[in-house]
Amino acid sequence: MIYDFSDLYKGQNEIILEDFIDKYTACIHYTAGQKPPLTPEYYKNILEILAASFHEDKLLCSFEELAHYKLSCGIPYVILINEIYGLQTILIAKMSQHTTHGKVVELLALIKKISNRVAHIYLDNYIDKLISLNNIRISSIADLFEKNIISHYESHLIWLSELAASIQKAQTEDFVQLDHTLCDFGLWLHGKGKKIIQNNSKYKSLENLHMNLHLFAQKIHDYIDEKEYHILINYLEKCELISLGIGTELALIDNILMNKRITKDALTGALNRQALKNIFESQYELSLATSTPFILAMCDLDYFKVINDTYGHIAGDKVLELFVQVVKKNIRNSDIIIRYGGEEFIIMLPTIHKEKGIAILETIRKEFQEMPLTIANATIHATVSIGMMEITPEFLYKKSFQEEYLAMVDKALYSAKENGRNQVVSVWP
């Protein structure tokens, strides 16, 4: 189709471009760190096309090139769409001064085609990345030292990849199972899973997540033939987000089962150090599989030798027991505390970001400080220093990872000790 808006924008290209760049591309400075230098040039070419009679394919091709460029810069889909509709706003405002309603309708229809073409490009890119990420997630689950109920998450990762492939092929034949009670995961969840997951609220949460996942898959099935790519990308993103939520819930339930099963330190009730290697590897692989970070912390009781020397080893043992009690009071059943050696402990908090992790560890530190222990008419005030970090897995697990990350939190712990003790110090990987 041929369009002609030349009489409306003649001589105003520079003004329109300046206004547009100022209002609608500023967010790039904050999102990508710096403004992609070629962005104004792409829009300059687009405005030059609009300034003369043109075939829609010419404009669509220009926006396709822009979309591929934005992808190469790592600019999210939502930002480019915001720019396109921002440009539409400016152009419509110019039009409204001296044009007919028909021209406005033509431009709106053209912008809709452009937006859908851009969405198609981003959708293809997103699907390729999603399938690749799911392959990594599946490998992470396969590499787990011990697989419990998290192994059932693998079937839904495969299901999600097949759903994405169906979108890319634009086919509804041989579509993924849409009935949430009949897919592999659904059969397990409504059968053996119901007996294994003792916590009713967790079971209901999983059930609702899974049902919603299949509802969005049904919507995708309904829209594939419509080729409304902006709708498909939105629904697929929701499917991935819900799928990760299911994986996270399963990982936390697995941790609860592990905490019940692994041998405990006889004195404190914390897990034994012998389990650290397998637990750390599992937390890493689960975090990679669910795209969530976890917190690793090393704790050391301050002046513990002085407590032993002054009040005796029985008092020292009571202090160790008290610390573990304080920790367990402030962490979830799915979190991990390991007695690393003597007065040192390792804490792992899955599916938690740095800020929340610091808050939990600060609460532990403060409560331990404010909980004196009275033994044989003596009052003992103990404190703890903590080094911690947020781990966001990006690569499949390597044997060296545990030592590397432990060295980092140990360095943070040393810093806490050097700077006065009784504090939490975080480090970035």
C-alpha positions as a Markdown table, in Angstrom:
| # | Residue | x | y | z |
|---|---|---|---|---|
| 1 | Met | 0.0 | 0.0 | 0.0 |
| 2 | Ile | 1.2 | 3.5 | -0.9 |
| 3 | Tyr | 1.1 | 6.3 | 1.8 |
| 4 | Asp | 1.6 | 10.0 | 1.4 |
| 5 | Phe | 1.9 | 12.3 | 4.4 |
| 6 | Ser | 4.4 | 14.6 | 2.8 |
| 7 | Asp | 2.2 | 17.7 | 2.9 |
| 8 | Leu | 1.9 | 17.4 | 6.7 |
| 9 | Tyr | 5.5 | 17.1 | 7.8 |
| 10 | Lys | 7.3 | 19.1 | 5.1 |
| 11 | Gly | 10.3 | 21.0 | 6.6 |
| 12 | Gln | 9.6 | 19.7 | 10.1 |
| 13 | Asn | 11.7 | 16.6 | 10.2 |
| 14 | Glu | 14.5 | 18.1 | 12.4 |
| 15 | Ile | 12.0 | 19.6 | 14.8 |
| 16 | Ile | 10.1 | 16.3 | 15.1 |
| 17 | Leu | 13.3 | 14.3 | 15.5 |
| 18 | Glu | 14.6 | 16.6 | 18.2 |
| 19 | Asp | 11.3 | 16.5 | 20.1 |
| 20 | Phe | 11.1 | 12.7 | 19.8 |
| 21 | Ile | 14.7 | 12.0 | 20.9 |
| 22 | Asp | 14.3 | 14.4 | 23.8 |
| 23 | Lys | 11.0 | 12.9 | 25.1 |
| 24 | Tyr | 11.0 | 9.2 | 24.2 |
| 25 | Thr | 14.5 | 7.9 | 24.0 |
| 26 | Ala | 15.9 | 9.4 | 27.2 |
| 27 | Cys | 15.2 | 6.1 | 29.1 |
| 28 | Ile | 17.9 | 4.4 | 27.0 |
| 29 | His | 20.5 | 6.4 | 29.0 |
| 30 | Tyr | 19.5 | 4.6 | 32.2 |
| 31 | Thr | 18.6 | 1.2 | 30.8 |
| 32 | Ala | 21.6 | 0.4 | 28.6 |
| 33 | Gly | 24.1 | 2.6 | 30.3 |
| 34 | Gln | 24.6 | 4.8 | 27.3 |
| 35 | Lys | 22.6 | 6.1 | 24.4 |
| 36 | Pro | 23.1 | 3.8 | 21.3 |
| 37 | Pro | 24.8 | 6.3 | 18.9 |
| 38 | Leu | 22.9 | 5.1 | 15.8 |
| 39 | Thr | 19.4 | 5.4 | 17.3 |
| 40 | Pro | 18.8 | 9.0 | 16.0 |
| 41 | Glu | 20.1 | 8.1 | 12.6 |
| 42 | Tyr | 17.5 | 5.3 | 12.3 |
| 43 | Tyr | 14.7 | 7.6 | 13.2 |
| 44 | Lys | 16.1 | 10.3 | 10.9 |
| 45 | Asn | 15.8 | 7.8 | 8.0 |
| 46 | Ile | 12.3 | 6.9 | 9.1 |
| 47 | Leu | 11.2 | 10.5 | 9.1 |
| 48 | Glu | 12.7 | 11.1 | 5.7 |
| 49 | Ile | 10.6 | 8.2 | 4.4 |
| 50 | Leu | 7.5 | 9.8 | 5.9 |
| 51 | Ala | 8.3 | 13.1 | 4.3 |
| 52 | Ala | 7.6 | 11.7 | 0.8 |
| 53 | Ser | 5.2 | 9.3 | -0.9 |
| 54 | Phe | 6.3 | 5.7 | 0.1 |
| 55 | His | 5.3 | 2.1 | 0.0 |
| 56 | Glu | 4.6 | 0.6 | 3.4 |
| 57 | Asp | 7.2 | -2.1 | 2.9 |
| 58 | Lys | 9.9 | 0.6 | 2.8 |
| 59 | Leu | 8.9 | 1.9 | 6.2 |
| 60 | Leu | 8.4 | -1.6 | 7.6 |
| 61 | Cys | 11.9 | -2.6 | 6.5 |
| 62 | Ser | 13.4 | 0.4 | 8.3 |
| 63 | Phe | 11.7 | -0.5 | 11.5 |
| 64 | Glu | 12.9 | -4.1 | 11.1 |
| 65 | Glu | 16.5 | -2.9 | 10.8 |
| 66 | Leu | 15.9 | -0.7 | 13.9 |
| 67 | Ala | 14.5 | -3.7 | 15.9 |
| 68 | His | 17.5 | -5.8 | 15.0 |
| 69 | Tyr | 19.8 | -3.0 | 16.0 |
| 70 | Lys | 18.0 | -2.5 | 19.3 |
| 71 | Leu | 18.3 | -6.3 | 20.0 |
| 72 | Ser | 22.0 | -6.1 | 19.4 |
| 73 | Cys | 22.2 | -3.3 | 22.0 |
| 74 | Gly | 20.2 | -5.4 | 24.5 |
| 75 | Ile | 17.3 | -2.9 | 24.5 |
| 76 | Pro | 14.1 | -4.5 | 25.8 |
| 77 | Tyr | 11.0 | -4.9 | 23.6 |
| 78 | Val | 9.0 | -2.6 | 25.9 |
| 79 | Ile | 11.4 | 0.3 | 25.4 |
| 80 | Leu | 11.3 | 0.1 | 21.6 |
| 81 | Ile | 7.5 | -0.2 | 21.6 |
| 82 | Asn | 7.4 | 2.9 | 23.9 |
| 83 | Glu | 9.5 | 4.7 | 21.3 |
| 84 | Ile | 7.2 | 3.7 | 18.4 |
| 85 | Tyr | 4.1 | 4.9 | 20.2 |
| 86 | Gly | 5.9 | 8.0 | 21.3 |
| 87 | Leu | 6.7 | 8.8 | 17.7 |
| 88 | Gln | 3.0 | 8.1 | 16.9 |
| 89 | Thr | 1.9 | 10.6 | 19.6 |
| 90 | Ile | 4.1 | 13.4 | 18.1 |
| 91 | Leu | 3.1 | 12.7 | 14.5 |
| 92 | Ile | -0.6 | 12.6 | 15.4 |
| 93 | Ala | -0.2 | 15.9 | 17.3 |
| 94 | Lys | 1.3 | 17.5 | 14.1 |
| 95 | Met | -1.5 | 16.0 | 12.0 |
| 96 | Ser | -4.3 | 17.2 | 14.2 |
| 97 | Gln | -3.4 | 20.8 | 13.2 |
| 98 | His | -4.2 | 20.5 | 9.5 |
| 99 | Thr | -5.4 | 17.2 | 8.3 |
| 100 | Thr | -8.5 | 14.9 | 7.8 |
| 101 | His | -9.6 | 12.1 | 10.1 |
| 102 | Gly | -8.9 | 9.7 | 7.3 |
| 103 | Lys | -5.1 | 10.4 | 7.4 |
| 104 | Val | -5.0 | 9.9 | 11.1 |
| 105 | Val | -6.7 | 6.5 | 10.7 |
| 106 | Glu | -4.2 | 5.6 | 8.0 |
| 107 | Leu | -1.3 | 6.4 | 10.2 |
| 108 | Leu | -2.7 | 4.5 | 13.2 |
| 109 | Ala | -3.2 | 1.4 | 11.1 |
| 110 | Leu | 0.4 | 1.7 | 9.7 |
| 111 | Ile | 1.8 | 2.1 | 13.3 |
| 112 | Lys | -0.1 | -1.0 | 14.3 |
| 113 | Lys | 1.5 | -3.0 | 11.4 |
| 114 | Ile | 4.9 | -1.6 | 12.4 |
| 115 | Ser | 4.4 | -2.6 | 16.1 |
| 116 | Asn | 3.4 | -6.1 | 15.2 |
| 117 | Arg | 6.3 | -6.5 | 12.8 |
| 118 | Val | 8.7 | -5.4 | 15.5 |
| 119 | Ala | 7.0 | -7.7 | 18.0 |
| 120 | His | 7.5 | -10.6 | 15.6 |
| 121 | Ile | 11.2 | -10.0 | 15.5 |
| 122 | Tyr | 11.5 | -9.7 | 19.3 |
| 123 | Leu | 9.3 | -12.8 | 19.7 |
| 124 | Asp | 11.6 | -14.9 | 17.5 |
| 125 | Asn | 14.6 | -13.7 | 19.4 |
| 126 | Tyr | 12.9 | -14.4 | 22.7 |
| 127 | Ile | 11.9 | -17.9 | 21.7 |
| 128 | Asp | 15.4 | -18.8 | 20.6 |
| 129 | Lys | 16.8 | -17.5 | 24.0 |
| 130 | Leu | 14.1 | -19.2 | 26.0 |
| 131 | Ile | 14.7 | -22.6 | 24.4 |
| 132 | Ser | 18.4 | -22.2 | 24.9 |
| 133 | Leu | 17.9 | -21.2 | 28.6 |
| 134 | Asn | 15.6 | -24.1 | 29.1 |
| 135 | Asn | 18.2 | -26.5 | 27.8 |
| 136 | Ile | 20.6 | -25.1 | 30.4 |
| 137 | Arg | 18.0 | -25.4 | 33.1 |
| 138 | Ile | 17.3 | -29.0 | 32.2 |
| 139 | Ser | 21.0 | -29.7 | 32.3 |
| 140 | Ser | 21.2 | -28.2 | 35.7 |
| 141 | Ile | 18.5 | -30.5 | 37.0 |
| 142 | Ala | 20.1 | -33.5 | 35.4 |
| 143 | Asp | 23.4 | -32.6 | 37.1 |
| 144 | Leu | 21.9 | -32.5 | 40.6 |
| 145 | Phe | 23.7 | -34.8 | 43.0 |
| 146 | Glu | 20.3 | -35.8 | 44.4 |
| 147 | Lys | 17.0 | -35.3 | 42.6 |
| 148 | Asn | 13.8 | -35.3 | 44.6 |
| 149 | Ile | 10.6 | -33.6 | 43.5 |
| 150 | Ile | 12.5 | -30.9 | 41.5 |
| 151 | Ser | 13.0 | -33.7 | 38.9 |
| 152 | His | 9.3 | -33.2 | 38.0 |
| 153 | Tyr | 10.0 | -29.6 | 37.0 |
| 154 | Glu | 12.1 | -30.9 | 34.0 |
| 155 | Ser | 8.9 | -32.2 | 32.3 |
| 156 | His | 7.4 | -28.7 | 32.4 |
| 157 | Leu | 10.6 | -27.1 | 31.0 |
| 158 | Ile | 10.4 | -29.4 | 28.1 |
| 159 | Trp | 6.7 | -28.5 | 27.8 |
| 160 | Leu | 7.5 | -24.8 | 27.8 |
| 161 | Ser | 10.2 | -25.3 | 25.1 |
| 162 | Glu | 7.7 | -27.2 | 22.9 |
| 163 | Leu | 5.1 | -24.4 | 23.5 |
| 164 | Ala | 7.6 | -21.8 | 22.3 |
| 165 | Ala | 8.6 | -23.9 | 19.3 |
| 166 | Ser | 4.9 | -24.1 | 18.3 |
| 167 | Ile | 4.6 | -20.3 | 18.4 |
| 168 | Gln | 7.7 | -20.0 | 16.2 |
| 169 | Lys | 6.3 | -22.5 | 13.7 |
| 170 | Ala | 2.8 | -20.8 | 13.9 |
| 171 | Gln | 1.2 | -24.2 | 14.3 |
| 172 | Thr | -1.6 | -25.5 | 16.5 |
| 173 | Glu | -1.3 | -29.1 | 15.4 |
| 174 | Asp | 0.6 | -31.4 | 17.8 |
| 175 | Phe | 0.3 | -28.6 | 20.4 |
| 176 | Val | 1.4 | -29.1 | 24.0 |
| 177 | Gln | -1.1 | -30.6 | 26.4 |
| 178 | Leu | -3.4 | -27.8 | 27.5 |
| 179 | Asp | -5.3 | -29.7 | 30.2 |
| 180 | His | -3.3 | -28.9 | 33.4 |
| 181 | Thr | -4.4 | -32.2 | 35.0 |
| 182 | Leu | -3.2 | -34.3 | 32.0 |
| 183 | Cys | 0.4 | -33.1 | 31.3 |
| 184 | Asp | 3.2 | -35.1 | 32.9 |
| 185 | Phe | 3.6 | -32.6 | 35.7 |
| 186 | Gly | -0.1 | -32.4 | 36.3 |
| 187 | Leu | -0.5 | -36.1 | 36.6 |
| 188 | Trp | 2.3 | -36.2 | 39.2 |
| 189 | Leu | 1.0 | -33.2 | 41.1 |
| 190 | His | -2.5 | -34.5 | 41.4 |
| 191 | Gly | -1.3 | -38.0 | 42.2 |
| 192 | Lys | 1.9 | -38.8 | 44.1 |
| 193 | Gly | 2.7 | -35.1 | 44.5 |
| 194 | Lys | -0.3 | -34.5 | 46.7 |
| 195 | Lys | 0.9 | -37.1 | 49.2 |
| 196 | Ile | 4.6 | -35.9 | 49.2 |
| 197 | Ile | 3.8 | -32.2 | 49.6 |
| 198 | Gln | 2.5 | -32.1 | 53.2 |
| 199 | Asn | 2.1 | -28.3 | 53.4 |
| 200 | Asn | -1.4 | -27.6 | 52.1 |
| 201 | Ser | -0.7 | -23.9 | 51.4 |
| 202 | Lys | 2.4 | -24.8 | 49.3 |
| 203 | Tyr | 0.4 | -27.4 | 47.4 |
| 204 | Lys | -2.4 | -24.9 | 46.7 |
| 205 | Ser | 0.2 | -22.4 | 45.5 |
| 206 | Leu | 1.7 | -24.9 | 43.1 |
| 207 | Glu | -1.7 | -26.0 | 41.9 |
| 208 | Asn | -2.7 | -22.4 | 41.1 |
| 209 | Leu | 0.5 | -21.6 | 39.4 |
| 210 | His | 0.3 | -24.7 | 37.2 |
| 211 | Met | -3.4 | -24.0 | 36.4 |
| 212 | Asn | -2.6 | -20.4 | 35.4 |
| 213 | Leu | 0.3 | -21.6 | 33.3 |
| 214 | His | -2.0 | -23.8 | 31.2 |
| 215 | Leu | -4.6 | -21.0 | 30.9 |
| 216 | Phe | -2.0 | -18.7 | 29.3 |
| 217 | Ala | -1.0 | -21.6 | 27.0 |
| 218 | Gln | -4.6 | -21.9 | 26.0 |
| 219 | Lys | -4.6 | -18.2 | 25.1 |
| 220 | Ile | -1.5 | -18.6 | 23.0 |
| 221 | His | -3.2 | -21.5 | 21.2 |
| 222 | Asp | -6.2 | -19.2 | 20.5 |
| 223 | Tyr | -4.1 | -16.4 | 19.1 |
| 224 | Ile | -1.5 | -18.2 | 17.0 |
| 225 | Asp | -3.6 | -18.0 | 13.8 |
| 226 | Glu | -4.3 | -14.3 | 14.5 |
| 227 | Lys | -0.6 | -13.5 | 14.2 |
| 228 | Glu | -0.9 | -10.9 | 16.9 |
| 229 | Tyr | 2.7 | -11.1 | 17.9 |
| 230 | His | 2.6 | -8.4 | 20.6 |
| 231 | Ile | -0.1 | -10.5 | 22.4 |
| 232 | Leu | 1.9 | -13.8 | 21.9 |
| 233 | Ile | 5.1 | -12.3 | 23.4 |
| 234 | Asn | 3.2 | -11.1 | 26.4 |
| 235 | Tyr | 1.6 | -14.5 | 27.1 |
| 236 | Leu | 4.8 | -16.4 | 26.5 |
| 237 | Glu | 6.6 | -14.1 | 29.0 |
| 238 | Lys | 3.9 | -14.8 | 31.5 |
| 239 | Cys | 4.3 | -18.6 | 30.9 |
| 240 | Glu | 8.0 | -18.4 | 31.5 |
| 241 | Leu | 7.6 | -16.4 | 34.7 |
| 242 | Ile | 5.0 | -18.8 | 36.1 |
| 243 | Ser | 7.1 | -21.8 | 35.1 |
| 244 | Leu | 10.1 | -20.3 | 37.0 |
| 245 | Gly | 7.7 | -19.8 | 40.0 |
| 246 | Ile | 6.8 | -23.5 | 39.9 |
| 247 | Gly | 10.5 | -24.5 | 39.8 |
| 248 | Thr | 11.2 | -22.2 | 42.7 |
| 249 | Glu | 8.4 | -23.7 | 44.8 |
| 250 | Leu | 9.6 | -27.2 | 44.1 |
| 251 | Ala | 13.2 | -26.3 | 45.0 |
| 252 | Leu | 12.1 | -24.9 | 48.3 |
| 253 | Ile | 10.1 | -28.0 | 49.1 |
| 254 | Asp | 13.1 | -30.1 | 48.2 |
| 255 | Asn | 15.2 | -28.1 | 50.6 |
| 256 | Ile | 12.7 | -28.8 | 53.4 |
| 257 | Leu | 12.9 | -32.5 | 52.7 |
| 258 | Met | 16.7 | -32.4 | 52.6 |
| 259 | Asn | 16.8 | -30.5 | 56.0 |
| 260 | Lys | 14.8 | -33.3 | 57.5 |
| 261 | Arg | 16.9 | -36.1 | 56.0 |
| 262 | Ile | 20.6 | -35.0 | 56.3 |
| 263 | Thr | 22.5 | -35.9 | 59.4 |
| 264 | Lys | 22.7 | -33.1 | 62.0 |
| 265 | Asp | 25.5 | -31.8 | 64.2 |
| 266 | Ala | 24.8 | -33.5 | 67.6 |
| 267 | Leu | 25.5 | -30.4 | 69.6 |
| 268 | Thr | 23.7 | -27.6 | 67.7 |
| 269 | Gly | 21.3 | -29.3 | 65.4 |
| 270 | Ala | 22.8 | -27.6 | 62.3 |
| 271 | Leu | 23.6 | -29.7 | 59.3 |
| 272 | Asn | 27.0 | -31.4 | 59.2 |
| 273 | Arg | 29.9 | -30.0 | 57.2 |
| 274 | Gln | 30.2 | -33.2 | 55.3 |
| 275 | Ala | 27.0 | -32.3 | 53.5 |
| 276 | Leu | 28.3 | -28.9 | 52.4 |
| 277 | Lys | 29.7 | -29.9 | 49.0 |
| 278 | Asn | 26.5 | -31.6 | 47.8 |
| 279 | Ile | 24.2 | -28.9 | 49.3 |
| 280 | Phe | 26.1 | -26.0 | 47.7 |
| 281 | Glu | 26.1 | -27.8 | 44.3 |
| 282 | Ser | 22.4 | -28.4 | 44.6 |
| 283 | Gln | 21.7 | -24.8 | 45.6 |
| 284 | Tyr | 23.7 | -23.6 | 42.6 |
| 285 | Glu | 22.1 | -25.9 | 40.1 |
| 286 | Leu | 18.6 | -25.2 | 41.4 |
| 287 | Ser | 19.2 | -21.4 | 41.2 |
| 288 | Leu | 20.4 | -21.8 | 37.6 |
| 289 | Ala | 17.4 | -23.9 | 36.8 |
| 290 | Thr | 14.9 | -21.4 | 38.3 |
| 291 | Ser | 16.8 | -18.2 | 37.4 |
| 292 | Thr | 16.8 | -17.0 | 41.0 |
| 293 | Pro | 19.8 | -15.9 | 43.1 |
| 294 | Phe | 20.7 | -17.4 | 46.5 |
| 295 | Ile | 22.6 | -16.0 | 49.5 |
| 296 | Leu | 25.8 | -17.6 | 50.8 |
| 297 | Ala | 26.9 | -16.4 | 54.2 |
| 298 | Met | 29.8 | -17.3 | 56.6 |
| 299 | Cys | 29.3 | -16.6 | 60.3 |
| 300 | Asp | 31.9 | -16.5 | 63.0 |
| 301 | Leu | 31.2 | -16.0 | 66.7 |
| 302 | Asp | 33.2 | -13.1 | 68.1 |
| 303 | Tyr | 35.9 | -13.8 | 70.8 |
| 304 | Phe | 34.6 | -17.4 | 71.2 |
| 305 | Lys | 38.0 | -18.5 | 72.6 |
| 306 | Val | 37.7 | -15.9 | 75.3 |
| 307 | Ile | 34.2 | -17.2 | 76.2 |
| 308 | Asn | 35.6 | -20.8 | 76.4 |
| 309 | Asp | 38.6 | -19.7 | 78.4 |
| 310 | Thr | 36.6 | -17.5 | 80.8 |
| 311 | Tyr | 33.4 | -19.4 | 81.3 |
| 312 | Gly | 34.3 | -23.0 | 80.3 |
| 313 | His | 33.5 | -25.2 | 77.3 |
| 314 | Ile | 30.0 | -26.0 | 78.6 |
| 315 | Ala | 29.2 | -22.3 | 78.4 |
| 316 | Gly | 30.8 | -22.2 | 75.0 |
| 317 | Asp | 28.6 | -25.1 | 73.8 |
| 318 | Lys | 25.5 | -23.2 | 75.1 |
| 319 | Val | 26.5 | -20.1 | 73.1 |
| 320 | Leu | 26.8 | -22.3 | 69.9 |
| 321 | Glu | 23.4 | -23.8 | 70.6 |
| 322 | Leu | 21.8 | -20.4 | 71.2 |
| 323 | Phe | 23.2 | -19.0 | 67.9 |
| 324 | Val | 21.7 | -21.9 | 65.9 |
| 325 | Gln | 18.4 | -21.4 | 67.7 |
| 326 | Val | 18.4 | -17.7 | 66.8 |
| 327 | Val | 19.2 | -18.5 | 63.1 |
| 328 | Lys | 16.5 | -21.1 | 62.8 |
| 329 | Lys | 14.0 | -18.7 | 64.3 |
| 330 | Asn | 14.7 | -16.2 | 61.6 |
| 331 | Ile | 15.0 | -18.4 | 58.5 |
| 332 | Arg | 12.6 | -20.6 | 56.5 |
| 333 | Asn | 12.3 | -24.3 | 56.8 |
| 334 | Ser | 13.8 | -24.4 | 53.3 |
| 335 | Asp | 16.9 | -22.4 | 54.3 |
| 336 | Ile | 20.2 | -24.0 | 55.3 |
| 337 | Ile | 22.5 | -23.7 | 58.3 |
| 338 | Ile | 25.6 | -25.8 | 58.4 |
| 339 | Arg | 28.2 | -26.0 | 61.2 |
| 340 | Tyr | 31.4 | -25.4 | 59.2 |
| 341 | Gly | 33.8 | -25.9 | 62.1 |
| 342 | Gly | 34.2 | -24.8 | 65.7 |
| 343 | Glu | 32.4 | -21.5 | 66.0 |
| 344 | Glu | 31.9 | -21.0 | 62.3 |
| 345 | Phe | 28.6 | -21.6 | 60.4 |
| 346 | Ile | 27.5 | -21.4 | 56.8 |
| 347 | Ile | 24.0 | -20.1 | 56.0 |
| 348 | Met | 22.4 | -20.5 | 52.6 |
| 349 | Leu | 19.1 | -18.7 | 51.7 |
| 350 | Pro | 17.7 | -19.8 | 48.3 |
| 351 | Thr | 15.5 | -17.6 | 46.1 |
| 352 | Ile | 16.4 | -14.4 | 47.9 |
| 353 | His | 18.1 | -11.2 | 46.6 |
| 354 | Lys | 20.9 | -9.4 | 48.3 |
| 355 | Glu | 18.8 | -6.7 | 50.1 |
| 356 | Lys | 16.5 | -9.3 | 51.6 |
| 357 | Gly | 19.4 | -11.5 | 52.6 |
| 358 | Ile | 21.2 | -8.6 | 54.3 |
| 359 | Ala | 18.0 | -7.8 | 56.2 |
| 360 | Ile | 17.6 | -11.4 | 57.5 |
| 361 | Leu | 21.3 | -11.7 | 58.5 |
| 362 | Glu | 21.1 | -8.3 | 60.3 |
| 363 | Thr | 18.1 | -9.6 | 62.2 |
| 364 | Ile | 20.0 | -12.7 | 63.2 |
| 365 | Arg | 23.0 | -10.6 | 64.2 |
| 366 | Lys | 21.0 | -8.2 | 66.3 |
| 367 | Glu | 18.8 | -10.8 | 68.1 |
| 368 | Phe | 21.9 | -12.8 | 69.0 |
| 369 | Gln | 23.6 | -9.7 | 70.4 |
| 370 | Glu | 20.5 | -8.9 | 72.4 |
| 371 | Met | 20.0 | -12.4 | 73.9 |
| 372 | Pro | 22.4 | -12.8 | 76.8 |
| 373 | Leu | 23.1 | -16.3 | 78.2 |
| 374 | Thr | 23.1 | -16.8 | 82.0 |
| 375 | Ile | 25.2 | -19.7 | 83.3 |
| 376 | Ala | 26.1 | -20.2 | 86.9 |
| 377 | Asn | 25.3 | -16.6 | 87.8 |
| 378 | Ala | 27.4 | -15.4 | 84.9 |
| 379 | Thr | 25.9 | -13.4 | 82.1 |
| 380 | Ile | 27.5 | -13.9 | 78.7 |
| 381 | His | 27.0 | -11.3 | 75.9 |
| 382 | Ala | 28.1 | -12.9 | 72.6 |
| 383 | Thr | 28.1 | -11.4 | 69.1 |
| 384 | Val | 28.6 | -12.6 | 65.6 |
| 385 | Ser | 30.4 | -11.3 | 62.5 |
| 386 | Ile | 29.0 | -12.3 | 59.1 |
| 387 | Gly | 30.3 | -12.2 | 55.5 |
| 388 | Met | 27.8 | -12.7 | 52.7 |
| 389 | Met | 27.2 | -12.5 | 49.0 |
| 390 | Glu | 24.4 | -12.9 | 46.5 |
| 391 | Ile | 25.1 | -15.6 | 43.9 |
| 392 | Thr | 23.4 | -15.4 | 40.6 |
| 393 | Pro | 24.3 | -18.5 | 38.6 |
| 394 | Glu | 25.1 | -17.9 | 34.9 |
| 395 | Phe | 27.1 | -21.0 | 34.1 |
| 396 | Leu | 26.8 | -24.7 | 34.7 |
| 397 | Tyr | 28.4 | -25.8 | 37.9 |
| 398 | Lys | 32.1 | -26.4 | 38.2 |
| 399 | Lys | 33.9 | -28.2 | 41.0 |
| 400 | Ser | 35.9 | -25.0 | 41.7 |
| 401 | Phe | 32.9 | -22.9 | 42.4 |
| 402 | Gln | 32.4 | -23.8 | 46.0 |
| 403 | Glu | 35.9 | -22.9 | 47.0 |
| 404 | Glu | 35.8 | -19.7 | 45.0 |
| 405 | Tyr | 32.6 | -18.5 | 46.5 |
| 406 | Leu | 33.6 | -19.6 | 50.0 |
| 407 | Ala | 36.8 | -17.6 | 49.6 |
| 408 | Met | 34.8 | -14.5 | 48.7 |
| 409 | Val | 32.5 | -14.7 | 51.8 |
| 410 | Asp | 35.5 | -15.6 | 54.0 |
| 411 | Lys | 37.1 | -12.4 | 52.8 |
| 412 | Ala | 34.0 | -10.4 | 53.6 |
| 413 | Leu | 33.9 | -12.1 | 57.0 |
| 414 | Tyr | 37.6 | -11.1 | 57.6 |
| 415 | Ser | 36.6 | -7.5 | 56.7 |
| 416 | Ala | 33.8 | -7.6 | 59.3 |
| 417 | Lys | 36.3 | -8.8 | 61.9 |
| 418 | Glu | 38.9 | -6.2 | 61.0 |
| 419 | Asn | 36.3 | -3.4 | 61.1 |
| 420 | Gly | 35.1 | -4.0 | 64.6 |
| 421 | Arg | 33.2 | -7.3 | 64.6 |
| 422 | Asn | 29.4 | -7.7 | 65.2 |
| 423 | Gln | 28.4 | -6.7 | 61.7 |
| 424 | Val | 27.3 | -8.0 | 58.3 |
| 425 | Val | 29.6 | -7.3 | 55.4 |
| 426 | Ser | 28.6 | -8.1 | 51.8 |
| 427 | Val | 30.7 | -8.6 | 48.7 |
| 428 | Trp | 29.9 | -8.7 | 45.0 |
| 429 | Pro | 31.1 | -11.7 | 43.0 |
